[in-house]
Amino acid sequence: MRLWVARLHISARTEAKIRGRHGLDPFEIREHIECRRTLDGRQYDDPARGRQYIVKVTVGSQRIVAVLYASRHGAEDEFDLASAYLI
């Protein structure tokens, strides 16, 4: 499915987690997810947290999978980053 992310929210806790555990730069991840017409993802329903979206992006030479949730902050095209991992 094609996914449009107008704004990606990254909490301080998530930012610390992906920097510390995975060595990833949250600002680079945001840059490669926000406002990208070619963003492909998969949608899953998580019983505990609701609908989640899994997207794969390339940041430099690294392939990354990011887990997004519909944002609690605003519009339907805003998402919260739950985590990001190297693949």
JOTA-V730572 format. One record per residue. N is the residue number from 0. RES is the residue in one small letter. PHI is phi in whole degrees, 0 to 359 (999 if undefined). PSI is psi in whole degrees, -180 to 180 (NA if undefined). Layout:
n=N res=RES phi=PHI psi=PSI
n=N res=RES phi=PHI psi=PSI
//
This chain:
n=0 res=m phi=999 psi=147
n=1 res=r phi=275 psi=138
n=2 res=l phi=232 psi=130
n=3 res=w phi=254 psi=122
n=4 res=v phi=244 psi=103
n=5 res=a phi=285 psi=-36
n=6 res=r phi=213 psi=134
n=7 res=l phi=247 psi=117
n=8 res=h phi=269 psi=134
n=9 res=i phi=232 psi=115
n=10 res=s phi=287 psi=161
n=11 res=a phi=299 psi=-37
n=12 res=r phi=294 psi=-45
n=13 res=t phi=293 psi=-41
n=14 res=e phi=302 psi=-47
n=15 res=a phi=298 psi=-40
n=16 res=k phi=296 psi=-48
n=17 res=i phi=286 psi=-28
n=18 res=r phi=289 psi=-50
n=19 res=g phi=287 psi=-48
n=20 res=r phi=278 psi=-35
n=21 res=h phi=243 psi=-7
n=22 res=g phi=67 psi=29
n=23 res=l phi=255 psi=149
n=24 res=d phi=266 psi=114
n=25 res=p phi=298 psi=-29
n=26 res=f phi=290 psi=-36
n=27 res=e phi=291 psi=-39
n=28 res=i phi=297 psi=-46
n=29 res=r phi=302 psi=-44
n=30 res=e phi=300 psi=-32
n=31 res=h phi=267 psi=-2
n=32 res=i phi=248 psi=-44
n=33 res=e phi=294 psi=134
n=34 res=c phi=57 psi=38
n=35 res=r phi=256 psi=120
n=36 res=r phi=290 psi=-24
n=37 res=t phi=260 psi=20
n=38 res=l phi=283 psi=117
n=39 res=d phi=255 psi=143
n=40 res=g phi=208 psi=175
n=41 res=r phi=236 psi=149
n=42 res=q phi=248 psi=135
n=43 res=y phi=225 psi=152
n=44 res=d phi=256 psi=116
n=45 res=d phi=264 psi=117
n=46 res=p phi=304 psi=-33
n=47 res=a phi=275 psi=-36
n=48 res=r phi=243 psi=-5
n=49 res=g phi=95 psi=-162
n=50 res=r phi=290 psi=131
n=51 res=q phi=237 psi=156
n=52 res=y phi=235 psi=131
n=53 res=i phi=251 psi=122
n=54 res=v phi=234 psi=149
n=55 res=k phi=245 psi=133
n=56 res=v phi=224 psi=160
n=57 res=t phi=251 psi=125
n=58 res=v phi=241 psi=108
n=59 res=g phi=64 psi=-123
n=60 res=s phi=259 psi=6
n=61 res=q phi=260 psi=134
n=62 res=r phi=267 psi=133
n=63 res=i phi=229 psi=140
n=64 res=v phi=253 psi=132
n=65 res=a phi=240 psi=142
n=66 res=v phi=251 psi=122
n=67 res=l phi=241 psi=151
n=68 res=y phi=234 psi=151
n=69 res=a phi=304 psi=135
n=70 res=s phi=288 psi=146
n=71 res=r phi=272 psi=-2
n=72 res=h phi=265 psi=-21
n=73 res=g phi=185 psi=-130
n=74 res=a phi=291 psi=167
n=75 res=e phi=291 psi=-15
n=76 res=d phi=258 psi=19
n=77 res=e phi=252 psi=140
n=78 res=f phi=226 psi=157
n=79 res=d phi=253 psi=135
n=80 res=l phi=279 psi=122
n=81 res=a phi=272 psi=-43
n=82 res=s phi=192 psi=170
n=83 res=a phi=213 psi=142
n=84 res=y phi=223 psi=148
n=85 res=l phi=287 psi=141
n=86 res=i phi=238 psi=NA
//
